[in-house]
Each structure stands twice: as C-alpha cells, then as structure tokens.
Amino acid sequence: MSQEVYIIAQIEVKNRDFKAYFEHYALKLKDILPKYEGVVLAGTTKGELLEGERFGNWTVIIKFPSRELAIACVTSEEYKPIAEVRIKELQTGGNVLLIPGQ
C-alpha cells in the first residue's frame, strides 16, 4: 500500500491582489489535480508564524495518495506550462517540499 504524501509550497506572489496568480496558475492546477488524485487541503496568505523567519506571501498544502502520483502530477505535460508561468511570471521566489504522511 502506498503512503500518502503532501506537497507544501511557500511562494512570494508578485501581484498582491493574487488575481493573475489564481487566473493563470491556481485555477489551472485545480483542473489537473483530480487526474492525479491530488486535493488542496489549505491555501492561505494568513499563515501564523510560530518559529523562524517567514517566507513568501502564499502557502499551500496539497495531499496525494502516493509519491508516484505527486511526482506524476508535477512532471506531467499539462502541468509544465503552468508551472513555468508561475515560476517565471507570477512569483519572485519560493520553495516546494514533498513530505511523507504518517
């Protein structure tokens, strides 16, 4: 049986009203996720910092039933062009982590 995994992304979205980010990235990602059984668990600008230094103005957590499905999603042909737009046009920096569930 496969172990659930989570993708946690913290990014700095350029446009503070987030309109372009949602139109050109988030809504398109939402259309792709069901194919890979991905589910957005949380996405917010209002994360409460408990330790360390804040990074970015947007944090999202996405759950996948397996590492294989998560990797298939982020390396898929349908995801590559929207990821490129996010990285090159919509954000100034970020990090994306893949972590195993318990």
Secondary structure, DSSP 8 states (H G I E B T S, - for coil): ----EEEEEEEEESSTT-HHHIIIIIHHHHHHGGGGT-EEEEEES-----SS----SEEEEEEES-HHHHHHHHTSTTTHHHHHHIIIIIEEEEEEEEEE--
